[in-house]
Amino acid sequence: MAYPDPSITSRTTLQDYCLRRLGHPVVEINVDDEQISDRIDDALEFFAEYHFDGVEKVFLKHTLTQDDIDNEYIAMSDPADPVGGPVIGVIRVLPIPNFNMFQTGFFNEEFQLRLQDLNTFSGTSLINWEMSLQNWQMISHLFTVAPTVLFNRKQNKLYLETNWASKFSVGDIFIVECYRVLDPTQYTEVYNDVFLKKYCTALIKRQWGENLKKFEGVQLPGGVTLNGKTIYDEAV
């Protein structure tokens, strides 16, 4: 059984691997280093966009500030913000109640409902308790409107469709359930992914063909004829 090459752990080693697959150093690869770097960036971006191993599901904590309430959004791209990072999709936002709210928790409807059903614990069955709990959850779902979450990764702003000034306060804590791009500099095994290596090699080969298509049919000394279109077609 063949195992992945453990030496491919960086952009440099990935670049060297792709060039070797294309024939270097036996064959001269007519691609500039900056072009190779651009194609690696393209491959990493595609990997993060469409590959299931390119992202991770995380829960990010954010403490609301006055600026957040005034702006009515959370700036996801702010490096100083706890939610900052390459987030590509937000699933939901989970608010954490302030601890002061627990002072009145003994007088709300849910607590009274459960208090009345405590006698259920003295029996051998929890069916009534479970049915009451499900009924309460249904009532809560019908009468509690959760704000709609809006997020566009090109804007890097997280919106909640609600009145921020009346709904939230400075110091409120949000837990953002989202998908974040894996940082290949931290998780170096990304560079050794089978798909990424093949796709990156194909992109560099396509760039090689694009560079040589301009000289299609030019005959070199010794009778060799350049055929960039064939290289390009093989890559795509």
C-alpha positions as CSV (number, residue, x, y, z in Angstrom):
1,M,0.0,0.0,0.0
2,A,1.4,3.4,-1.0
3,Y,1.3,6.1,1.7
4,P,1.3,9.9,1.1
5,D,4.7,11.6,1.0
6,P,5.1,13.1,4.4
7,S,7.6,15.7,3.1
8,I,4.9,17.7,1.3
9,T,4.1,20.1,4.1
10,S,4.5,23.6,2.6
11,R,3.9,25.7,-0.6
12,T,7.5,25.1,-1.6
13,T,7.4,21.3,-1.3
14,L,4.0,21.3,-3.1
15,Q,5.5,23.4,-5.9
16,D,8.5,21.1,-6.2
17,Y,6.2,18.0,-6.3
18,C,4.1,19.5,-9.1
19,L,7.1,20.4,-11.2
20,R,8.5,16.9,-10.8
21,R,5.2,15.5,-12.0
22,L,5.4,17.7,-15.1
23,G,8.9,16.4,-15.9
24,H,11.3,18.8,-14.1
25,P,14.3,18.7,-14.1
26,V,14.4,16.5,-17.2
27,V,12.0,18.8,-19.1
28,E,12.2,22.6,-18.9
29,I,8.9,23.9,-17.5
30,N,8.3,27.3,-19.1
31,V,6.4,28.9,-16.2
32,D,7.5,31.8,-14.1
33,D,7.7,31.4,-10.3
34,E,5.0,34.1,-9.8
35,Q,2.7,32.2,-12.1
36,I,3.3,29.0,-10.2
37,S,2.5,30.8,-6.9
38,D,-0.7,32.2,-8.5
39,R,-1.8,28.7,-9.6
40,I,-1.2,27.3,-6.1
41,D,-3.3,30.1,-4.7
42,D,-6.1,29.2,-7.2
43,A,-5.8,25.5,-6.2
44,L,-6.0,26.3,-2.5
45,E,-9.0,28.6,-3.0
46,F,-10.8,25.9,-5.0
47,F,-10.0,23.3,-2.3
48,A,-11.5,25.5,0.4
49,E,-14.6,26.3,-1.7
50,Y,-15.6,22.8,-2.8
51,H,-13.6,20.1,-0.9
52,F,-15.1,18.6,2.3
53,D,-11.7,18.6,3.9
54,G,-11.1,22.3,3.1
55,V,-13.3,23.7,5.9
56,E,-14.0,23.0,9.6
57,K,-17.1,23.5,11.6
58,V,-16.4,25.7,14.6
59,F,-18.2,27.6,17.4
60,L,-16.8,31.1,17.7
61,K,-17.5,33.3,20.7
62,H,-18.2,37.1,20.4
63,T,-18.9,39.7,23.0
64,L,-21.1,42.5,21.8
65,T,-19.7,46.0,21.9
66,Q,-21.4,49.4,21.5
67,D,-20.1,49.6,17.9
68,D,-21.8,46.3,17.1
69,I,-25.1,47.6,18.4
70,D,-24.7,50.9,16.6
71,N,-23.7,49.3,13.3
72,E,-26.3,46.4,13.7
73,Y,-23.8,43.9,12.4
74,I,-20.7,42.0,13.6
75,A,-17.6,42.6,11.5
76,M,-16.3,39.1,10.9
77,S,-13.1,40.2,9.2
78,D,-11.8,42.4,12.0
79,P,-8.5,40.8,13.2
80,A,-9.2,42.3,16.7
81,D,-12.6,40.7,16.8
82,P,-13.0,37.2,18.4
83,V,-15.1,36.2,15.4
84,G,-12.4,37.3,12.9
85,G,-11.1,34.7,10.5
86,P,-11.7,33.1,7.1
87,V,-15.4,32.3,7.7
88,I,-17.2,31.2,4.6
89,G,-20.6,30.3,6.0
90,V,-22.7,30.9,9.1
91,I,-25.2,28.3,10.3
92,R,-26.8,30.0,13.3
93,V,-26.1,32.4,16.2
94,L,-26.7,31.1,19.7
95,P,-27.3,33.9,22.3
96,I,-26.1,33.2,25.9
97,P,-28.3,34.8,28.5
98,N,-26.8,37.3,30.9
99,F,-26.4,35.8,34.4
100,N,-28.6,38.5,35.9
101,M,-31.5,37.0,34.0
102,F,-31.4,33.9,36.3
103,Q,-32.6,36.0,39.2
104,T,-36.0,36.1,37.6
105,G,-35.8,32.6,36.3
106,F,-37.8,31.1,39.2
107,F,-40.9,33.1,38.1
108,N,-41.0,32.4,34.4
109,E,-43.5,30.0,32.8
110,E,-41.0,27.3,32.0
111,F,-39.8,27.0,35.6
112,Q,-43.4,26.9,37.0
113,L,-44.3,24.2,34.4
114,R,-41.4,22.0,35.5
115,L,-42.0,22.7,39.2
116,Q,-45.6,21.4,38.9
117,D,-44.4,18.2,37.2
118,L,-41.7,17.4,39.8
119,N,-44.0,14.8,41.3
120,T,-43.4,12.8,38.2
121,F,-39.9,12.0,39.5
122,S,-41.5,10.1,42.4
123,G,-43.0,7.5,40.0
124,T,-41.5,5.0,37.7
125,S,-42.4,6.7,34.4
126,L,-41.2,9.9,32.8
127,I,-43.7,9.9,30.0
128,N,-45.8,12.8,31.3
129,W,-42.7,14.8,32.0
130,E,-41.4,14.2,28.4
131,M,-44.8,15.1,26.9
132,S,-45.0,18.3,28.9
133,L,-41.5,19.2,27.9
134,Q,-42.2,18.6,24.2
135,N,-45.4,20.7,24.5
136,W,-43.5,23.6,26.1
137,Q,-40.9,23.4,23.3
138,M,-43.6,23.6,20.7
139,I,-45.2,26.6,22.4
140,S,-41.8,28.3,22.7
141,H,-41.2,27.6,19.0
142,L,-44.5,29.1,18.0
143,F,-44.3,32.3,20.1
144,T,-40.6,33.0,20.2
145,V,-39.3,34.4,16.9
146,A,-35.6,33.9,16.3
147,P,-34.0,36.6,14.3
148,T,-32.9,35.7,10.7
149,V,-29.2,35.4,10.3
150,L,-27.7,37.0,7.2
151,F,-24.0,36.6,6.2
152,N,-22.2,37.2,2.9
153,R,-18.5,36.3,2.9
154,K,-17.7,39.0,0.4
155,Q,-18.9,41.6,2.9
156,N,-17.6,39.7,6.0
157,K,-20.5,41.1,8.0
158,L,-22.9,39.1,10.1
159,Y,-26.5,40.6,10.3
160,L,-29.4,39.7,12.6
161,E,-32.8,40.9,11.4
162,T,-33.9,42.5,14.7
163,N,-33.8,45.8,16.6
164,W,-30.3,45.6,18.1
165,A,-30.8,48.6,20.4
166,S,-33.8,47.1,22.2
167,K,-32.8,43.4,21.9
168,F,-29.2,43.4,22.9
169,S,-26.9,45.1,25.4
170,V,-23.1,45.7,25.6
171,G,-21.5,42.6,27.0
172,D,-24.0,40.1,25.6
173,I,-22.3,36.9,24.3
174,F,-23.0,35.2,21.0
175,I,-21.8,31.8,19.9
176,V,-21.6,31.7,16.1
177,E,-21.8,28.2,14.6
178,C,-20.1,28.5,11.3
179,Y,-17.7,26.9,8.7
180,R,-14.2,28.2,8.6
181,V,-11.4,27.6,6.0
182,L,-8.6,25.4,7.2
183,D,-5.3,27.4,7.5
184,P,-2.8,25.3,5.5
185,T,0.1,26.9,7.4
186,Q,-1.3,25.5,10.6
187,Y,-2.7,22.2,9.2
188,T,0.1,21.3,6.9
189,E,-1.5,18.0,5.8
190,V,-3.6,20.1,3.5
191,Y,-0.7,20.5,1.1
192,N,-0.4,16.7,0.9
193,D,-4.0,16.1,-0.1
194,V,-4.3,13.9,-3.2
195,F,-6.9,16.1,-5.0
196,L,-5.0,19.3,-4.3
197,K,-1.7,17.9,-5.7
198,K,-3.4,16.7,-8.9
199,Y,-5.4,19.8,-9.3
200,C,-2.4,22.1,-8.7
201,T,-0.3,20.1,-11.2
202,A,-3.1,20.5,-13.8
203,L,-3.3,24.3,-13.3
204,I,0.5,24.7,-13.6
205,K,0.4,22.5,-16.8
206,R,-2.4,24.7,-18.2
207,Q,-0.4,27.8,-17.5
208,W,2.6,26.2,-19.2
209,G,0.4,25.5,-22.3
210,E,-1.0,29.1,-22.3
211,N,2.6,30.4,-22.2
212,L,3.6,28.3,-25.2
213,K,0.4,28.7,-27.3
214,K,1.8,32.1,-28.6
215,F,4.6,30.2,-30.3
216,E,2.5,27.4,-31.8
217,G,4.2,25.8,-34.7
218,V,7.6,27.6,-34.2
219,Q,10.4,25.2,-35.1
220,L,13.4,25.1,-32.9
221,P,17.0,24.1,-33.8
222,G,17.1,20.3,-34.3
223,G,13.7,20.1,-35.8
224,V,11.7,20.3,-32.6
225,T,8.3,22.1,-33.0
226,L,6.6,23.9,-30.1
227,N,3.0,22.6,-29.4
228,G,1.6,24.6,-26.5
229,K,-2.0,23.8,-27.5
230,T,-1.5,20.1,-26.9
231,I,-0.1,20.8,-23.4
232,Y,-3.0,23.1,-22.7
233,D,-5.6,20.6,-23.9
234,E,-4.0,17.8,-21.8
235,A,-4.3,20.0,-18.7
236,V,-7.9,20.8,-19.2
